Amino acid sequence: MSFCLLDFRVLDSQEILITWEDDHRSLFDPRTLRLFCPCAQCVDEWSGKRTIQAEKIPASLSLKLWNPVGRYAVKISWSDGHQTGIYSFDYLRQLCSCHFCHDKKNKNLPPKREKDS
């Protein structure tokens, strides 16, 4: 499923509020989005392993600038100087941690197996 972003705004609290075409809203802490940056500086392109170190991201991080990338993503510039992350709308929606999205993600997981005795 592809998601379409209707509104992207930074609140006074510095949190990022995204409103989606289906009227769902996602609220993100800037540091969390920065930690999940999908760019090649933050994720090894071959292994997919996250290379960014959480302790190097300041707690006071804020979004400096954002620009749309076509009709599918946003490019974000952060106060720590990082600006190569392009966040697709689908990826942002996948990162949403609200109860509705969290429950929906868990429904798609296979049931846990009990350990064999």
DABELUR-V169287 format. One record per helix or strand of 3 or more residues. SS is the DSSP state (2 for helix, 1 for strand). FROM is the first residue (numbers start at 1). LEN is the number of residues. Records with the same first field share a line. If there is no record, write none. Layout:
SS = FROM-LEN / FROM-LEN
This chain:
1 = 5-6 / 16-5 / 25-4 / 63-7 / 73-6 / 85-4
2 = 30-6 / 54-3 / 89-7 / 99-9
